[in-house]
Amino acid sequence: MKTDIVEHPNFVDAFQELQRQITITTPGRILWLCGVSGVGKSQILANCLRSTYGHPSRWRTGAVPAISVR
């Protein structure tokens, strides 16, 4: 069975902005992703990091910025 996923425009905007910030951040900086409970912060983070850096098993130590979800 094929399922189509329709992403909410706010999810797409937040994903693109987080991805932009990840690519321009410098080593040693911490990015904060804030929002109310249940809005998808962790999902956006997981999708964005995989999209930018590939599967987590391939991440080198110090190559992925520290991002806190609150």
Residue pairs with C-beta under 8 A, 6 or more apart in sequence:
7 15
11 40
11 43
11 44
14 40
14 44
15 44
15 47
15 48
18 31
18 33
18 44
18 45
18 48
18 67
19 48
19 51
19 52
21 31
22 31
22 48
22 49
22 52
22 65
22 67
23 52
25 31
25 65
27 62
27 65
29 65
30 65
30 66
30 67
30 68
31 65
31 66
31 67
31 68
32 67
32 68
32 70
33 41
33 44
33 45
33 67
33 68
33 69
33 70
34 41
34 70
35 41
41 69
41 70
42 69
45 67
45 69
49 56
49 64
49 67
50 56
53 59
53 63
53 64
